[in-house]
Amino acid sequence: MKCSVCGCNNLFEVRIIDSEILSGYGVVEQSVKSYACEKCGHVELYVSQEYLDKRNRQIRLKKEHEAKIAELKQKIAAKESEIENIKKIISDENQTVKTVREAKEKLDKLESELQQLEDEAGIVHRDGSVVIEDGYTRISHF
């Protein structure tokens, strides 16, 4: 490491209080390492690799789940469209009894599939924010 002010290579670690309290867990984590220049006293701050890795993981998981939500929304829209088409067939009085019965069976199946998709979307997406639970950590976007 080198001082960005004078270029000196002699830096020593100093403790600057910069703690992040993780919500819900009460855990305190040091996120910044600080070093002072022996020559000019300038302080250099470095974010720990663990902190960067954790932040990058949160961003990656958020993007993955946003993509999953978008995919679920597309599937829901497709099912709703199919349901509307089936309802038109059922309400058409020119259809045979057999066709209407088959359409009603298909409608029941589609409504069940739609409910499953909506339930899945509800687990992934709560109140407009992405929440991921991996059994140990609860991560929400920042």
C-alpha positions as CSV (number, residue, x, y, z in Angstrom):
1,M,0.0,0.0,0.0
2,K,1.1,3.5,-0.7
3,C,0.0,6.9,0.6
4,S,-2.0,8.7,-2.1
5,V,-0.8,12.1,-0.9
6,C,3.0,11.8,-0.5
7,G,3.7,8.3,-2.0
8,C,5.3,6.9,1.2
9,N,5.1,3.1,1.5
10,N,5.2,3.1,5.3
11,L,1.6,2.9,6.5
12,F,0.4,1.6,9.8
13,E,-3.1,0.4,10.8
14,V,-5.2,2.7,12.9
15,R,-8.6,2.1,14.4
16,I,-11.4,4.3,13.2
17,I,-14.8,3.5,14.5
18,D,-16.9,2.6,11.5
19,S,-19.3,-0.1,12.4
20,E,-22.4,-1.3,10.6
21,I,-25.2,-2.7,12.6
22,L,-27.0,-5.4,10.7
23,S,-30.7,-5.0,11.2
24,G,-32.6,-7.7,13.0
25,Y,-29.5,-9.4,14.3
26,G,-27.7,-6.9,16.5
27,V,-24.4,-7.9,15.0
28,V,-21.7,-5.3,14.7
29,E,-19.3,-5.7,11.8
30,Q,-16.2,-3.6,11.0
31,S,-16.5,-2.7,7.3
32,V,-13.5,-0.4,6.8
33,K,-9.8,-0.8,7.5
34,S,-7.8,2.3,7.9
35,Y,-4.1,3.0,7.6
36,A,-2.2,6.2,8.4
37,C,1.0,7.4,6.6
38,E,4.0,7.6,8.9
39,K,5.4,10.5,6.9
40,C,2.4,12.9,6.4
41,G,-0.3,11.4,8.6
42,H,-2.8,11.1,5.8
43,V,-5.3,8.3,6.5
44,E,-6.2,5.8,3.8
45,L,-9.5,3.9,4.0
46,Y,-10.0,0.4,2.5
47,V,-13.2,-1.6,2.5
48,S,-12.6,-5.2,3.6
49,Q,-12.8,-7.9,1.0
50,E,-15.4,-9.7,3.0
51,Y,-17.7,-6.7,3.0
52,L,-17.3,-6.3,-0.8
53,D,-18.0,-10.0,-1.3
54,K,-21.1,-9.7,0.8
55,R,-22.3,-6.6,-1.0
56,N,-21.7,-8.1,-4.4
57,R,-23.6,-11.3,-3.3
58,Q,-26.6,-9.1,-2.2
59,I,-26.6,-7.3,-5.6
60,R,-26.3,-10.6,-7.5
61,L,-29.2,-12.2,-5.5
62,K,-31.3,-9.1,-5.9
63,K,-30.9,-9.2,-9.7
64,E,-31.6,-12.9,-9.9
65,H,-34.8,-12.5,-7.9
66,E,-35.9,-9.5,-9.9
67,A,-35.4,-11.6,-13.1
68,K,-37.4,-14.4,-11.5
69,I,-40.2,-12.0,-10.5
70,A,-40.3,-10.6,-14.1
71,E,-40.6,-14.2,-15.4
72,L,-43.4,-15.0,-13.0
73,K,-45.3,-11.9,-14.0
74,Q,-45.0,-12.9,-17.7
75,K,-46.3,-16.4,-16.8
76,I,-49.2,-14.9,-14.8
77,A,-50.1,-12.6,-17.7
78,A,-50.1,-15.6,-20.1
79,K,-52.3,-17.7,-17.7
80,E,-54.7,-14.8,-17.3
81,S,-55.0,-14.4,-21.1
82,E,-55.6,-18.2,-21.5
83,I,-58.3,-18.0,-18.8
84,E,-60.0,-15.1,-20.6
85,N,-60.1,-17.2,-23.9
86,I,-61.5,-20.2,-22.1
87,K,-64.2,-18.0,-20.5
88,K,-65.2,-16.8,-23.9
89,I,-65.6,-20.4,-25.1
90,I,-67.7,-21.3,-22.1
91,S,-70.0,-18.3,-22.5
92,D,-70.4,-18.9,-26.3
93,E,-73.9,-20.5,-26.7
94,N,-72.9,-22.0,-30.1
95,Q,-70.4,-24.4,-28.4
96,T,-71.3,-28.1,-27.8
97,V,-71.9,-29.5,-24.3
98,K,-68.7,-31.5,-24.6
99,T,-66.6,-28.5,-25.6
100,V,-68.0,-26.4,-22.7
101,R,-67.3,-29.3,-20.3
102,E,-63.7,-29.6,-21.5
103,A,-63.3,-25.8,-21.4
104,K,-64.5,-25.8,-17.8
105,E,-62.0,-28.5,-16.8
106,K,-59.2,-26.6,-18.6
107,L,-60.4,-23.4,-16.7
108,D,-60.2,-25.1,-13.3
109,K,-56.7,-26.3,-14.2
110,L,-55.5,-22.9,-15.4
111,E,-56.9,-21.1,-12.3
112,S,-55.1,-23.6,-10.1
113,E,-51.8,-23.0,-12.0
114,L,-52.4,-19.2,-11.8
115,Q,-52.8,-19.4,-8.1
116,Q,-49.6,-21.4,-7.7
117,L,-47.7,-18.7,-9.8
118,E,-49.2,-15.9,-7.7
119,D,-48.2,-17.7,-4.5
120,E,-44.7,-18.2,-5.8
121,A,-44.4,-14.6,-6.8
122,G,-45.7,-13.6,-3.3
123,I,-42.9,-15.5,-1.6
124,V,-40.2,-13.9,-3.6
125,H,-41.6,-10.4,-3.7
126,R,-43.0,-8.7,-0.6
127,D,-44.2,-5.1,-0.4
128,G,-42.1,-4.1,-3.4
129,S,-38.7,-5.2,-2.0
130,V,-36.8,-8.3,-2.8
131,V,-36.3,-10.6,0.2
132,I,-34.1,-13.6,0.1
133,E,-33.9,-16.2,2.9
134,D,-31.2,-18.8,2.7
135,G,-31.8,-20.3,6.1
136,Y,-29.2,-18.2,7.9
137,T,-29.4,-14.7,6.6
138,R,-32.2,-12.4,5.5
139,I,-31.1,-10.0,2.8
140,S,-33.1,-7.2,1.4
141,H,-31.9,-4.7,-1.1
142,F,-30.3,-1.5,0.2
